[in-house]
C-alpha cells in the first residue's frame, strides 16, 4: 500500500516511517523542510514539498489533498499535528475520497488546547495537577505560587510550556512570550499548573470508534534535548491504561491518542494530552504495534485488541542524547560519552535499542547523528538549530488553530 505521512520532520514521523516500511508499505512524506529527518533513510521512497503547516493549515491541506490524488496514495497517515485540520476536513466532506484516520473534530477540540483538556479531564474525573486558568495579563503578572508550569493553550512542550520558579522568572517569561503570538490572550487564557513530583510516563493508545485496540506506556528514564526522552523503559500500568481508555471511550475517539503523566504514590497524574501518535518505537519493541493498529483502523478492519506489551524493554534516541548533552553544557566530554556509550552498548545504553535512527541495513540513518555530533563538538550552541526546526514545521500555531476553529 502507498502511505503518505503528513509530516517528515518530527521524531514520530521518522519512527512511523520505519515501521510502515517494515510492514511492506511504500512510504512518502510531506514536509516544508528539504532536510527533514525522514530524508535520511531508505524507508522513505518519496518526498513532497508543501507549505509550512503551522503558519497556514489550509494551504497545507490543499497541497496535501492534491498530492494524495495526483500520486495515487492509498492512505494519508497523520503523524503529527496535521491531525487537527484533517479532523476538521473530514467533517466537511473535503476528504471523502482520501483515506485517513482521525477523531471527530468536536472530540479533538475537547483536548487539543490545554484549557479545554483541563475541563475534559475534570469532567471525567481523571486525575490531573491542581491548576488555575489565568484569563488576562494582569492575572498572570499577579501570580505568586511557585514553582509552577505556565502553559499556553496551543503550544508544544518546547514552545508553549515553561517552568517558573520565582517572580523574576515569571517577568522574564512574560517579556519573552509577549513579543510573539504565544501570549496574545486572543479571548483564551494561559494555564498555571502546579508541579507534581515523580517520573514522567508516556501513554499511547489507538482507538476504533471509542474502542481501545492498542495501548502502551513507557517511562522517560533520561531526559534529552528540550525535555524529550532520550532513553525510555516500557512498563505495565493498569491504572494508566484505565485513564486513557476512559478518555478515549467517552470521546468516541478514532485513531491515535497520547498523554503524558507523572507517576505518584497515589497513581498517574495526567499533565498533558496529545490527540495524535507519539514516538511509537518503544511500544513496537515491547510488542505493541501502534502504527499497525492505525493502519487496521484506517482500513475499517475492526482489529482485535492487542495484548499488553513486555515490561522493562529499553530503547534510546542517540540524536536527542547528543543534543541534550550540548544543551546541558556537558561539553565535548559529555557528547563523546554519549557516542561511546551507544557504540559500546554500555551504561545507559546497555540492553537498549536505538528507536529513532537505526543504522542496521540503513547507513543513511546515521547521518543526522553524525552531523549533530560534529556540529555540537565544534560549536555546542548549534543544538538549538537542530532541535527547533522540526517543531516549527509540524506544530500548529495559535493563529493556525484559531483559523481552523473559526471555520
ZIKANOR-V750339 format. One record per pair of residues at least 4 apart in sequence whose ideal C-beta (glycine too) atoms are under 6 Angstrom apart, sorted by the first residue. I is the first residue (numbers start at 0). J is the second residue. D is the distance in whole Angstrom. If there is no record, write none. Layout:
i->I j->J d->D
i->I j->J d->D
This chain:
i->0 j->24 d->5
i->0 j->73 d->5
i->1 j->25 d->5
i->1 j->72 d->5
i->1 j->73 d->5
i->2 j->19 d->5
i->2 j->24 d->5
i->2 j->26 d->6
i->2 j->74 d->5
i->2 j->76 d->5
i->3 j->27 d->5
i->3 j->72 d->4
i->3 j->75 d->5
i->4 j->12 d->5
i->4 j->28 d->4
i->4 j->76 d->5
i->4 j->78 d->5
i->5 j->29 d->6
i->5 j->77 d->5
i->5 j->78 d->5
i->5 j->79 d->6
i->5 j->81 d->4
i->6 j->12 d->5
i->6 j->30 d->6
i->6 j->78 d->6
i->6 j->79 d->4
i->6 j->393 d->4
i->7 j->12 d->5
i->7 j->28 d->3
i->7 j->30 d->4
i->7 j->35 d->4
i->7 j->37 d->4
i->8 j->30 d->6
i->8 j->32 d->5
i->8 j->35 d->4
i->8 j->36 d->6
i->8 j->389 d->4
i->8 j->392 d->4
i->8 j->393 d->5
i->9 j->79 d->5
i->9 j->389 d->5
i->9 j->393 d->5
i->10 j->278 d->5
i->11 j->15 d->6
i->11 j->78 d->5
i->11 j->276 d->6
i->11 j->277 d->6
i->11 j->278 d->5
i->12 j->37 d->6
i->12 j->78 d->4
i->13 j->36 d->5
i->13 j->37 d->5
i->13 j->355 d->6
i->14 j->278 d->6
i->14 j->279 d->6
i->14 j->280 d->4
i->15 j->78 d->5
i->15 j->290 d->5
i->16 j->26 d->5
i->16 j->37 d->5
i->16 j->42 d->5
i->16 j->43 d->5
i->17 j->42 d->5
i->18 j->283 d->6
i->18 j->290 d->4
i->19 j->24 d->5
i->19 j->26 d->5
i->20 j->26 d->6
i->20 j->42 d->4
i->25 j->44 d->5
i->26 j->42 d->6
i->26 j->43 d->5
i->27 j->45 d->4
i->28 j->37 d->5
i->28 j->43 d->6
i->28 j->46 d->6
i->29 j->47 d->5
i->29 j->49 d->5
i->29 j->63 d->6
i->30 j->35 d->4
i->31 j->49 d->6
i->31 j->51 d->4
i->31 j->392 d->5
i->32 j->392 d->5
i->37 j->43 d->5
i->39 j->363 d->5
i->39 j->366 d->5
i->39 j->367 d->5
i->40 j->361 d->6
i->40 j->363 d->6
i->40 j->364 d->5
i->41 j->361 d->5
i->47 j->66 d->5
i->49 j->59 d->6
i->49 j->62 d->4
i->50 j->55 d->6
i->50 j->58 d->4
i->50 j->59 d->5
i->50 j->62 d->6
i->52 j->56 d->6
i->52 j->59 d->4
i->52 j->81 d->6
i->53 j->394 d->5
i->53 j->395 d->6
i->53 j->396 d->4
i->53 j->399 d->5
i->56 j->84 d->4
i->56 j->399 d->5
i->56 j->403 d->6
i->60 j->84 d->5
i->60 j->88 d->6
i->65 j->69 d->6
i->66 j->70 d->6
i->67 j->72 d->5
i->67 j->75 d->5
i->67 j->97 d->5
i->74 j->98 d->5
i->74 j->297 d->6
i->75 j->97 d->6
i->75 j->99 d->4
i->77 j->81 d->6
i->77 j->82 d->4
i->77 j->85 d->6
i->77 j->101 d->6
i->79 j->393 d->4
i->80 j->393 d->6
i->80 j->394 d->6
i->80 j->395 d->5
i->81 j->85 d->6
i->82 j->86 d->6
i->82 j->101 d->5
i->82 j->275 d->5
i->83 j->395 d->5
i->83 j->403 d->6
i->84 j->403 d->6
i->85 j->99 d->6
i->85 j->101 d->5
i->86 j->101 d->4
i->86 j->102 d->6
i->86 j->104 d->5
i->86 j->107 d->5
i->87 j->104 d->5
i->87 j->403 d->5
i->88 j->93 d->4
i->88 j->94 d->5
i->89 j->94 d->5
i->89 j->101 d->6
i->90 j->104 d->5
i->98 j->297 d->6
i->100 j->254 d->4
i->100 j->293 d->6
i->100 j->296 d->5
i->100 j->297 d->4
i->101 j->254 d->5
i->102 j->106 d->5
i->102 j->107 d->5
i->102 j->252 d->5
i->102 j->253 d->5
i->102 j->254 d->6
i->106 j->250 d->4
i->106 j->252 d->6
i->107 j->111 d->5
i->107 j->274 d->5
i->109 j->115 d->5
i->109 j->119 d->5
i->110 j->116 d->4
i->110 j->119 d->6
i->110 j->272 d->4
i->110 j->274 d->5
i->111 j->274 d->6
i->112 j->152 d->4
i->112 j->153 d->5
i->113 j->150 d->5
i->113 j->152 d->5
i->113 j->190 d->5
i->114 j->132 d->6
i->114 j->152 d->5
i->114 j->188 d->6
i->116 j->272 d->5
i->120 j->125 d->4
i->120 j->127 d->5
i->120 j->269 d->6
i->123 j->245 d->6
i->123 j->249 d->6
i->125 j->242 d->5
i->125 j->269 d->6
i->126 j->268 d->5
i->127 j->269 d->5
i->128 j->192 d->5
i->128 j->193 d->5
i->128 j->195 d->5
i->128 j->268 d->6
i->129 j->193 d->5
i->130 j->190 d->6
i->130 j->192 d->4
i->131 j->191 d->5
i->132 j->188 d->5
i->133 j->138 d->4
i->133 j->139 d->5
i->133 j->188 d->6
i->133 j->189 d->5
i->133 j->191 d->6
i->134 j->138 d->6
i->134 j->188 d->5
i->135 j->184 d->6
i->142 j->191 d->6
i->145 j->164 d->6
i->145 j->165 d->6
i->146 j->164 d->5
i->146 j->194 d->5
i->147 j->163 d->5
i->147 j->191 d->5
i->147 j->193 d->6
i->148 j->160 d->6
i->148 j->162 d->5
i->148 j->192 d->5
i->149 j->161 d->5
i->149 j->163 d->6
i->149 j->189 d->6
i->149 j->191 d->6
i->150 j->160 d->5
i->150 j->190 d->4
i->151 j->159 d->4
i->151 j->181 d->5
i->151 j->189 d->6
i->152 j->187 d->5
i->153 j->397 d->5
i->153 j->400 d->5
i->154 j->158 d->5
i->154 j->159 d->2
i->155 j->390 d->6
i->155 j->394 d->5
i->156 j->160 d->5
i->156 j->226 d->6
i->157 j->225 d->4
i->157 j->390 d->6
i->161 j->172 d->5
i->163 j->168 d->5
i->163 j->169 d->5
i->163 j->172 d->6
i->164 j->168 d->5
i->172 j->176 d->6
i->173 j->177 d->6
i->176 j->181 d->4
i->176 j->182 d->4
i->177 j->182 d->5
i->180 j->397 d->5
i->180 j->398 d->6
i->195 j->261 d->4
i->195 j->268 d->5
i->197 j->261 d->4
i->197 j->262 d->5
i->197 j->263 d->5
i->198 j->218 d->6
i->198 j->262 d->5
i->199 j->219 d->5
i->200 j->216 d->5
i->200 j->218 d->5
i->200 j->260 d->5
i->200 j->262 d->5
i->201 j->217 d->5
i->202 j->216 d->5
i->202 j->239 d->5
i->202 j->243 d->5
i->202 j->258 d->5
i->202 j->260 d->6
i->203 j->215 d->5
i->203 j->257 d->5
i->203 j->277 d->6
i->203 j->282 d->6
i->203 j->289 d->6
i->204 j->211 d->6
i->204 j->214 d->5
i->204 j->243 d->5
i->204 j->256 d->5
i->205 j->212 d->5
i->205 j->213 d->4
i->205 j->255 d->5
i->205 j->289 d->6
i->205 j->292 d->4
i->205 j->293 d->6
i->206 j->211 d->6
i->206 j->247 d->4
i->206 j->252 d->4
i->207 j->212 d->5
i->207 j->296 d->5
i->208 j->253 d->6
i->209 j->248 d->5
i->209 j->251 d->4
i->209 j->252 d->6
i->211 j->244 d->5
i->211 j->247 d->6
i->212 j->292 d->5
i->212 j->302 d->5
i->212 j->304 d->5
i->213 j->287 d->6
i->213 j->289 d->5
i->213 j->292 d->4
i->213 j->305 d->4
i->214 j->240 d->5
i->215 j->282 d->4
i->215 j->287 d->4
i->215 j->308 d->5
i->216 j->234 d->5
i->216 j->236 d->5
i->216 j->239 d->5
i->217 j->231 d->4
i->217 j->233 d->5
i->217 j->281 d->5
i->218 j->232 d->5
i->218 j->234 d->6
i->219 j->228 d->4
i->220 j->230 d->5
i->220 j->232 d->5
i->221 j->229 d->5
i->221 j->230 d->4
i->221 j->347 d->6
i->222 j->226 d->6
i->223 j->227 d->5
i->223 j->229 d->3
i->223 j->319 d->3
i->223 j->320 d->5
i->223 j->323 d->4
i->224 j->319 d->5
i->224 j->322 d->4
i->224 j->323 d->4
i->224 j->326 d->5
i->224 j->386 d->5
i->225 j->386 d->5
i->227 j->319 d->5
i->229 j->316 d->5
i->229 j->319 d->4
i->229 j->320 d->4
i->229 j->323 d->6
i->230 j->315 d->5
i->230 j->347 d->5
i->231 j->281 d->5
i->231 j->314 d->5
i->232 j->313 d->5
i->233 j->281 d->6
i->233 j->285 d->4
i->233 j->308 d->6
i->233 j->310 d->6
i->233 j->312 d->4
i->234 j->310 d->5
i->235 j->307 d->6
i->235 j->310 d->5
i->238 j->266 d->5
i->238 j->267 d->6
i->239 j->267 d->5
i->240 j->244 d->6
i->243 j->258 d->6
i->244 j->248 d->6
i->247 j->252 d->4
i->247 j->256 d->5
i->252 j->256 d->5
i->255 j->275 d->6
i->255 j->276 d->4
i->255 j->293 d->6
i->257 j->273 d->4
i->257 j->277 d->4
i->258 j->269 d->5
i->258 j->272 d->5
i->259 j->270 d->5
i->259 j->271 d->4
i->260 j->267 d->4
i->260 j->268 d->6
i->260 j->269 d->5
i->261 j->268 d->5
i->261 j->270 d->6
i->262 j->267 d->6
i->263 j->268 d->6
i->273 j->277 d->6
i->279 j->283 d->6
i->279 j->289 d->4
i->279 j->290 d->5
i->280 j->314 d->6
i->280 j->354 d->3
i->281 j->314 d->4
i->281 j->354 d->6
i->282 j->287 d->4
i->282 j->289 d->5
i->283 j->288 d->6
i->284 j->312 d->5
i->284 j->314 d->6
i->284 j->352 d->6
i->285 j->308 d->3
i->285 j->309 d->5
i->285 j->312 d->4
i->286 j->308 d->4
i->286 j->309 d->5
i->287 j->305 d->6
i->287 j->308 d->4
i->292 j->302 d->6
i->295 j->300 d->5
i->295 j->302 d->4
i->313 j->350 d->6
i->313 j->351 d->4
i->314 j->351 d->6
i->314 j->352 d->5
i->314 j->354 d->4
i->315 j->351 d->5
i->316 j->355 d->4
i->317 j->341 d->5
i->317 j->368 d->5
i->318 j->355 d->6
i->318 j->356 d->6
i->318 j->367 d->6
i->318 j->368 d->5
i->318 j->371 d->6
i->319 j->323 d->6
i->320 j->337 d->5
i->321 j->334 d->6
i->321 j->337 d->5
i->321 j->371 d->5
i->321 j->372 d->5
i->322 j->371 d->6
i->322 j->382 d->4
i->322 j->385 d->6
i->322 j->386 d->5
i->323 j->327 d->6
i->324 j->329 d->5
i->324 j->333 d->4
i->324 j->334 d->5
i->324 j->337 d->6
i->325 j->375 d->4
i->325 j->379 d->4
i->325 j->382 d->4
i->326 j->382 d->5
i->329 j->333 d->3
i->331 j->376 d->5
i->334 j->375 d->6
i->334 j->376 d->6
i->335 j->339 d->6
i->336 j->340 d->6
i->339 j->343 d->6
i->340 j->345 d->5
i->340 j->346 d->5
i->340 j->348 d->5
i->341 j->348 d->5
i->344 j->348 d->5
i->344 j->349 d->6
i->345 j->349 d->6
i->353 j->357 d->5
i->356 j->364 d->4
i->356 j->368 d->6
i->357 j->364 d->6
i->358 j->364 d->5
i->358 j->365 d->4
i->365 j->369 d->6
i->371 j->385 d->5
i->374 j->381 d->4
i->375 j->379 d->5
i->375 j->381 d->6
i->375 j->382 d->6
i->382 j->386 d->6
i->383 j->387 d->6
i->390 j->394 d->5
i->395 j->399 d->5
i->395 j->400 d->5
